[in-house]
Amino acid sequence: MDTMLVTGGAGFIGSNFVRHALAATTDRVVVLDKLTYAGSLESLADVLSDPRVTFVLGDIADRQAVESVFRQHAPSCVLNFAAESHVDRSIDGPRPFVQTNVVGTFELLEASRRHAASLGERERARFRFLHVSTDEVYGSLGATGLFHEETPYAPNSPYAASKASADHLVRAYHETFGLPAVITNCSNNYGPYQFPEKLVPLMILNALEGKPLPIYGDGGNVRDWLYVLDHCAGILLALRNGKPGEKYNIGGSNERTNLEIVDRICDVLDREAPPSGNPAVSASGIGSYRELKTFVPDRPGHDRRYAIDATRIRRELGWEPEHDFESGIAETVRWYLAHRAWCEAVQSGRYRRERLGLAAGQDPEGEKR
């Protein structure tokens, strides 16, 4: 039985991948997670009792913690989901992004290189390091065109720059040391277990509580939206069948403006939880959650458009998303409606859904003055 080391497995994409891996493989899964504000054991509550799952509390930037996991569990592959991932937070305080996304990736690569060198020939040939990255490393697109695997990097936020740095390290370890590494770059994910600082869950929860739905700038920023379980299926394919040294872009081919996303969420909520039957908003007399939309100042350096060309992973690995945007967003809204207790638990004492990313009144370390 193989052992997957899944870093960041208590976060959004990582926890969804853990479930997917348990359903689609017979592998053991070792989750290494620091449990920062966006990682919670609540997101793994239904699988922690599975005898194939082991949870380890630890920081990927802690060399001793990483080496200990490799010694104890001898993974046959590493999937690096662990990352500080919210652009707004990287504007307010970049340091954790460099520490986790760059230094943490370096420590994982070093441990993986040493571990692979210690394996027998057969096991060494099967070992893989898969690094989960983002389309934000490519910068901003104009009105036309798509990001492909050869698109030059041009990151515009501290978050994107930290992920680009990590990508370059992973590539260098393959080229210099022969580490069998694969990189995946995904478009915007949405779905169950996403921390409520991100657009989709933030809009759902604010709407249900009758709070304003803040839309940056004119709402015209475009993203390519990918349902998280489709992303997880692509990652597993890239791990199993991807070619070491290659990059695979994973995108949903679902371009939408932020304003279109908010409107669609409101439409689904109007059907699934009508305002007239919601005590938080019924007294206000609104007929649709769309009436809660509020335009707010844009974030600094907000990229205008992202869109992924996923031709390579479709052609070479046979990946196809199972969800279009309409079915995926409806399923997502229903999940949050049914899991309000999870939402309350992961936010408690950590996040009040306040505005982030303006950088005003912050010192360089992200601490308020």
Secondary structure, 3 states (H helix, E strand, C coil): CCEEEEECCCCHHHHHHHHHHHHHCCCEEEEEECCCCCCCHHHHCCCCCCCCEEEEECCCCCHHHHHHHHHHHCCCEEEECCCCCCHHHHHHCCHHHHHHHHHHHHHHHHHHHHHHHHCCHHHHHHCEEEEEEEHHHHCCCCCCCCECCCCCCCCCCHHHHHHHHHHHHHHHHHHHHCCCEEEEEECEEECCCCCCCCHHHHHHHHHHCCCCEEEECCCCCEEEEEEHHHHHHHHHHHHHHCCCCCEEEECCCCEEEHHHHHHHHHHHHHHHCCHHHCHHHHCCCCCCHHHHEEEECCCCCCCCECCECCHHHHHHHCCCCCCCHHHHHHHHHHHHHHCHHHHHHHHCCCCCCCCCCCCCCECCCCCEC
